[in-house]
Amino acid sequence: MANLANKGHVLPTTSLKESAQSGGRNNIKYVSLFFLVVQNASLILTMRYTRTLPGDKYLTSTAVVLCEAIKMITCIFIILAQMRGNVVELIHFLWQSIVMQPVDTFKLAVPSFIYMVQNNLIFIAISHLSAATFQVSYQLKILTTALFSVVMLKKSLCSLQWVALLMLFVGVAIVQVQPSDPSKAASEKSTTEQSPIKGLMAVIVSCLSSGFAGVYFEKILKGSQASIWLRNIQLGLFGTLTGIIGIFVKDGSAVLEKGFFFGYTGYVWLVIAMQAFGGLLVAVVVKYADNILKGFATSFSIIISTVMSVYLFGFLINVQFCVGATLVVVAVYLYSQPRPASQTPTMLESTKATQNGA
């Protein structure tokens, strides 16, 4: 009887602990998803705002480098916190993990370079497309990531996912083939000459590079025991170095003449901060949330961006845009649905990697 009594006391205690842990994870999940929606929507809107303001324009290549450097430094501090502030242990860990394993480290050179190119292309695209149009069109990265996963990782997609990808492509096409950018009809204030074709090409190349780099990064993660924080440090290291080279190739004379921080304002720093921490936020979401909720978060951020574009930039929502955007939102949600139990699960984890650079 005593044993039964003891068991009777243990079970509720265990159940309470598990319930508390589950509740804590749910809180983290929904909080992180909330911030992901806010970050996705506000980053594009703020980025567009900084590229359409009258006056001196900042050099986007310098912003990309700062973003990579901040992301790398943040991950270093995260590892330092895990080591309870032991700087000596941190230095030893980084030396052994990065310097003493050059082959493993240089594996990250390829995706880091591609992410650097991708981030520069995003700035080009957002300079030539309205925030809402860019947000919808950029979802093509889901299509490219899926296709590269099938080719490079031999993954399979269920029928629903193929339908969703087709719907996604059609939706983006409908948005892009509009006679003119609706924001222009509303006299959106901008001192930058707009070229929808240039913006579309930048989006397409960015999505292709994003998909390839994401799948490549996933392949590296699956074959290694290294933490996501260490991998982000390695990505940031190569991204910063290649980004500095890119500055001198693309804007070298402008930097020497005007300075590295030419045209920087509080909004520019906000863009850099949101872009840097966005990738780390996705890592938290991937850990605690599932693909359904991530798909919902992406869809909701598209809606927010569109609505806010109306108020901030005078964006005009026409029937064609509504049809295309609706198809994209529905496609994102359908693609994130769980597969039938009889089929081998497909991993969409590589989409987290694509936002390390977005």
C-alpha positions as CSV (number, residue, x, y, z in Angstrom):
1,M,0.0,0.0,0.0
2,A,2.9,2.3,0.9
3,N,4.4,1.7,-2.6
4,L,1.1,2.5,-4.2
5,A,0.8,5.6,-2.2
6,N,4.3,6.7,-3.1
7,K,3.6,6.1,-6.8
8,G,0.4,8.1,-6.4
9,H,2.5,11.0,-5.3
10,V,5.2,10.7,-7.9
11,L,3.0,10.5,-11.0
12,P,1.2,13.8,-10.4
13,T,4.6,15.5,-9.7
14,T,6.1,14.2,-12.9
15,S,3.0,15.1,-14.8
16,L,3.1,18.7,-13.5
17,K,6.8,19.0,-14.5
18,E,6.1,17.8,-18.0
19,S,3.1,20.1,-18.3
20,A,5.2,23.0,-17.1
21,Q,7.9,22.2,-19.6
22,S,5.4,21.8,-22.4
23,G,3.8,25.1,-21.5
24,G,7.2,26.8,-21.5
25,R,8.0,25.5,-24.9
26,N,4.6,26.6,-26.2
27,N,5.2,30.1,-24.9
28,I,8.6,30.2,-26.6
29,K,7.1,28.9,-29.8
30,Y,4.3,31.5,-30.0
31,V,6.5,34.4,-28.9
32,S,9.2,33.5,-31.4
33,L,6.5,33.1,-34.2
34,F,5.1,36.5,-33.3
35,F,8.5,38.2,-33.5
36,L,9.2,36.3,-36.8
37,V,6.0,37.8,-38.3
38,V,6.9,41.3,-37.1
39,Q,10.5,40.9,-38.3
40,N,9.5,39.6,-41.8
41,A,7.0,42.3,-42.4
42,S,8.9,45.3,-40.8
43,L,12.3,44.4,-42.4
44,I,10.9,44.7,-45.9
45,L,8.9,47.8,-45.2
46,T,11.8,49.5,-43.5
47,M,14.3,48.4,-46.2
48,R,12.0,49.8,-48.9
49,Y,11.6,53.1,-46.9
50,T,15.4,53.6,-46.7
51,R,15.8,53.0,-50.4
52,T,13.0,55.5,-51.4
53,L,13.8,58.4,-49.1
54,P,15.1,61.6,-50.8
55,G,18.7,62.5,-50.2
56,D,21.9,60.6,-49.9
57,K,21.6,56.8,-50.4
58,Y,23.7,54.5,-48.2
59,L,25.9,51.9,-49.9
60,T,24.1,48.6,-49.6
61,S,27.3,46.6,-49.8
62,T,28.5,48.1,-46.5
63,A,25.2,47.2,-44.9
64,V,25.6,43.6,-45.9
65,V,29.0,43.4,-44.4
66,L,27.8,44.9,-41.1
67,C,24.9,42.5,-41.0
68,E,27.2,39.5,-41.3
69,A,29.6,40.9,-38.7
70,I,26.8,41.5,-36.2
71,K,25.4,38.1,-36.7
72,M,28.8,36.5,-36.2
73,I,29.5,38.5,-33.0
74,T,26.1,37.7,-31.6
75,C,26.7,34.0,-32.1
76,I,30.1,34.3,-30.3
77,F,28.4,35.9,-27.3
78,I,25.7,33.1,-27.3
79,I,28.4,30.5,-27.1
80,L,30.2,32.5,-24.5
81,A,27.0,32.6,-22.4
82,Q,26.7,28.8,-22.8
83,M,30.3,28.6,-21.4
84,R,29.3,30.8,-18.4
85,G,31.5,33.7,-19.5
86,N,34.7,31.7,-19.7
87,V,36.7,33.7,-22.3
88,V,39.7,31.3,-22.3
89,E,37.4,28.3,-22.9
90,L,35.7,30.2,-25.8
91,I,39.0,31.1,-27.5
92,H,40.2,27.5,-27.2
93,F,36.9,26.3,-28.6
94,L,36.9,28.6,-31.6
95,W,40.6,27.9,-32.3
96,Q,40.0,24.1,-32.2
97,S,36.7,24.3,-34.2
98,I,37.7,26.8,-36.8
99,V,41.4,27.2,-37.2
100,M,42.5,23.6,-36.4
101,Q,39.8,22.1,-38.7
102,P,40.3,24.1,-41.9
103,V,38.6,21.5,-44.2
104,D,35.4,21.6,-42.2
105,T,35.6,25.4,-41.9
106,F,36.1,26.0,-45.6
107,K,33.0,24.0,-46.4
108,L,31.1,27.1,-45.3
109,A,32.9,29.3,-47.8
110,V,30.5,28.4,-50.6
111,P,27.2,29.1,-48.9
112,S,28.6,32.2,-47.1
113,F,29.6,33.7,-50.5
114,I,26.2,32.9,-52.0
115,Y,24.4,34.4,-49.0
116,M,26.5,37.6,-49.4
117,V,25.5,37.8,-53.1
118,Q,21.9,37.1,-52.2
119,N,21.7,39.8,-49.6
120,N,23.1,42.4,-52.0
121,L,20.5,41.2,-54.6
122,I,17.7,41.7,-52.0
123,F,18.7,45.4,-51.7
124,I,18.7,45.8,-55.4
125,A,15.2,44.1,-55.7
126,I,13.6,46.1,-52.9
127,S,15.0,49.3,-54.6
128,H,13.0,48.5,-57.8
129,L,9.9,46.7,-56.5
130,S,7.3,47.8,-54.0
131,A,7.4,46.2,-50.6
132,A,4.3,44.2,-51.2
133,T,5.4,43.0,-54.6
134,F,8.8,42.0,-53.3
135,Q,7.4,40.2,-50.3
136,V,5.1,38.1,-52.6
137,S,7.7,37.4,-55.3
138,Y,10.4,36.5,-52.8
139,Q,8.4,33.4,-51.7
140,L,9.8,31.8,-54.9
141,K,12.7,30.8,-52.6
142,I,10.3,28.0,-51.3
143,L,10.1,26.7,-54.9
144,T,13.8,26.9,-55.5
145,T,14.6,25.3,-52.1
146,A,12.2,22.4,-52.8
147,L,13.7,21.8,-56.3
148,F,17.3,21.8,-55.0
149,S,16.3,19.5,-52.2
150,V,14.9,17.0,-54.7
151,V,18.0,17.2,-56.9
152,M,20.7,17.4,-54.3
153,L,19.3,15.6,-51.4
154,K,17.1,13.1,-53.3
155,K,14.0,14.1,-51.3
156,S,10.5,13.4,-52.4
157,L,7.5,15.7,-52.4
158,C,3.9,14.6,-51.9
159,S,1.2,15.6,-54.5
160,L,-0.1,18.4,-52.3
161,Q,3.3,20.0,-52.1
162,W,3.7,19.8,-55.9
163,V,0.3,21.5,-56.3
164,A,1.3,24.1,-53.8
165,L,4.6,24.9,-55.7
166,L,2.7,25.2,-59.0
167,M,0.2,27.5,-57.3
168,L,3.1,29.5,-55.8
169,F,4.7,30.0,-59.2
170,V,1.4,31.0,-60.9
171,G,0.7,33.4,-58.1
172,V,4.1,35.2,-58.4
173,A,3.7,35.3,-62.2
174,I,0.3,37.0,-61.9
175,V,1.7,39.6,-59.6
176,Q,4.7,40.2,-61.8
177,V,3.0,40.5,-65.1
178,Q,0.9,43.5,-64.0
179,P,1.0,46.4,-66.6
180,S,2.7,48.6,-64.1
181,D,3.6,48.7,-60.4
182,P,0.5,49.7,-58.5
183,S,2.6,51.9,-56.2
184,K,3.6,54.1,-59.2
185,A,0.0,54.8,-59.9
186,A,-0.3,56.2,-56.4
187,S,2.7,58.4,-57.0
188,E,4.9,56.7,-54.5
189,K,7.6,59.1,-53.5
190,S,11.0,57.9,-54.6
191,T,14.1,59.6,-56.0
192,T,15.4,56.3,-57.3
193,E,14.5,55.3,-60.9
194,Q,12.4,52.2,-60.7
195,S,12.9,49.2,-63.0
196,P,10.5,46.3,-62.4
197,I,12.4,44.1,-64.8
198,K,15.7,44.7,-62.9
199,G,13.9,44.1,-59.6
200,L,12.3,40.8,-60.9
201,M,15.7,39.5,-62.2
202,A,17.3,40.3,-58.8
203,V,14.5,38.4,-57.0
204,I,14.8,35.4,-59.3
205,V,18.6,35.2,-58.9
206,S,18.3,35.8,-55.2
207,C,15.8,33.0,-54.8
208,L,18.0,30.6,-56.8
209,S,21.0,31.4,-54.8
210,S,19.0,31.2,-51.6
211,G,17.6,27.7,-52.5
212,F,21.0,26.3,-53.4
213,A,22.8,27.8,-50.4
214,G,20.1,26.6,-48.0
215,V,20.1,23.0,-49.3
216,Y,24.0,23.0,-49.3
217,F,24.0,24.3,-45.7
218,E,21.5,21.7,-44.7
219,K,23.7,19.0,-46.2
220,I,26.6,20.3,-44.1
221,L,24.5,20.4,-40.9
222,K,23.3,16.9,-41.4
223,G,26.9,15.6,-41.7
224,S,28.2,17.4,-38.7
225,Q,27.8,17.6,-34.9
226,A,28.7,21.3,-34.8
227,S,26.1,23.6,-33.3
228,I,24.1,26.0,-35.4
229,W,25.8,28.9,-33.5
230,L,29.3,27.7,-34.6
231,R,28.1,27.3,-38.1
232,N,26.7,30.8,-38.1
233,I,30.1,32.1,-36.9
234,Q,31.8,30.3,-39.7
235,L,29.3,31.7,-42.2
236,G,29.7,35.2,-40.7
237,L,33.5,35.0,-40.9
238,F,33.5,34.1,-44.6
239,G,30.6,36.4,-45.3
240,T,32.4,39.4,-43.8
241,L,35.6,38.7,-45.6
242,T,33.9,38.2,-49.0
243,G,31.7,41.1,-48.3
244,I,34.6,43.4,-47.7
245,I,36.1,42.3,-51.1
246,G,32.7,43.0,-52.6
247,I,32.7,46.5,-51.2
248,F,35.9,47.4,-52.9
249,V,34.8,45.7,-56.2
250,K,31.4,47.4,-56.3
251,D,31.7,50.6,-54.2
252,G,35.4,51.0,-53.6
253,S,35.8,54.5,-55.0
254,A,32.6,55.6,-53.3
255,V,33.7,54.4,-49.9
256,L,37.1,56.1,-50.3
257,E,35.5,59.3,-51.3
258,K,32.4,59.4,-49.0
259,G,33.2,57.0,-46.2
260,F,32.0,53.6,-45.1
261,F,29.0,55.0,-43.2
262,F,27.9,57.5,-45.8
263,G,24.1,58.0,-45.9
264,Y,23.5,56.0,-42.7
265,T,20.5,57.0,-40.6
266,G,18.7,55.4,-37.7
267,Y,16.5,53.5,-40.1
268,V,19.5,52.1,-41.9
269,W,20.9,50.7,-38.6
270,L,17.4,49.3,-37.9
271,V,17.4,47.4,-41.2
272,I,20.9,46.0,-40.4
273,A,19.9,44.9,-36.9
274,M,16.6,43.3,-38.1
275,Q,18.4,41.5,-40.9
276,A,21.2,40.3,-38.7
277,F,18.9,39.0,-35.9
278,G,16.3,37.6,-38.3
279,G,18.4,34.5,-39.2
280,L,19.0,33.8,-35.5
281,L,15.2,34.2,-34.8
282,V,14.5,31.6,-37.5
283,A,16.8,29.2,-35.7
284,V,14.7,29.5,-32.6
285,V,11.5,29.1,-34.5
286,V,12.8,26.0,-36.3
287,K,13.6,24.5,-32.9
288,Y,10.3,25.1,-31.2
289,A,7.7,25.5,-33.9
290,D,6.5,23.2,-36.7
291,N,6.2,23.9,-40.5
292,I,2.4,24.6,-40.3
293,L,3.0,27.5,-37.9
294,K,6.0,28.7,-39.9
295,G,3.8,28.7,-43.0
296,F,1.1,30.6,-41.2
297,A,3.7,33.2,-40.0
298,T,5.0,33.7,-43.5
299,S,1.5,34.1,-45.0
300,F,0.5,36.5,-42.2
301,S,3.7,38.6,-42.8
302,I,2.8,38.9,-46.5
303,I,-0.7,40.3,-45.6
304,I,0.8,42.7,-43.1
305,S,3.3,44.0,-45.6
306,T,0.6,44.5,-48.2
307,V,-1.7,46.4,-45.8
308,M,1.1,48.6,-44.4
309,S,2.4,49.4,-47.9
310,V,-1.0,51.0,-48.6
311,Y,-0.6,53.4,-45.7
312,L,3.1,54.0,-45.9
313,F,3.8,54.0,-49.7
314,G,0.4,54.7,-51.3
315,F,0.4,51.1,-52.7
316,L,-2.8,50.4,-54.8
317,I,-4.2,46.9,-54.4
318,N,-5.8,45.9,-57.7
319,V,-7.6,42.7,-58.6
320,Q,-4.6,41.2,-60.3
321,F,-2.4,41.6,-57.3
322,C,-5.1,40.3,-55.0
323,V,-5.4,37.1,-57.0
324,G,-1.7,36.5,-57.2
325,A,-1.0,37.3,-53.6
326,T,-3.9,35.1,-52.5
327,L,-2.5,32.1,-54.5
328,V,0.9,32.6,-52.9
329,V,-0.5,32.8,-49.4
330,V,-2.6,29.7,-49.9
331,A,0.4,27.9,-51.5
332,V,2.7,28.7,-48.6
333,Y,0.2,27.3,-46.2
334,L,-0.5,24.2,-48.2
335,Y,3.2,23.4,-48.7
336,S,3.7,23.5,-44.9
337,Q,1.0,20.9,-44.2
338,P,2.2,17.6,-42.8
339,R,2.6,14.8,-45.3
340,P,0.7,11.5,-45.1
341,A,2.1,9.1,-42.6
342,S,2.7,6.5,-45.3
343,Q,5.2,8.8,-47.1
344,T,8.7,9.6,-46.2
345,P,8.8,13.0,-44.5
346,T,10.3,15.9,-46.3
347,M,12.4,18.3,-44.4
348,L,11.8,22.0,-45.0
349,E,14.5,22.9,-42.5
350,S,16.7,24.3,-45.3
351,T,14.3,27.3,-45.6
352,K,15.6,28.3,-42.2
353,A,19.1,28.5,-43.7
354,T,17.8,30.6,-46.6
355,Q,16.9,33.4,-44.0
356,N,20.3,33.4,-42.5
357,G,21.1,35.7,-45.4
358,A,17.6,37.4,-45.7
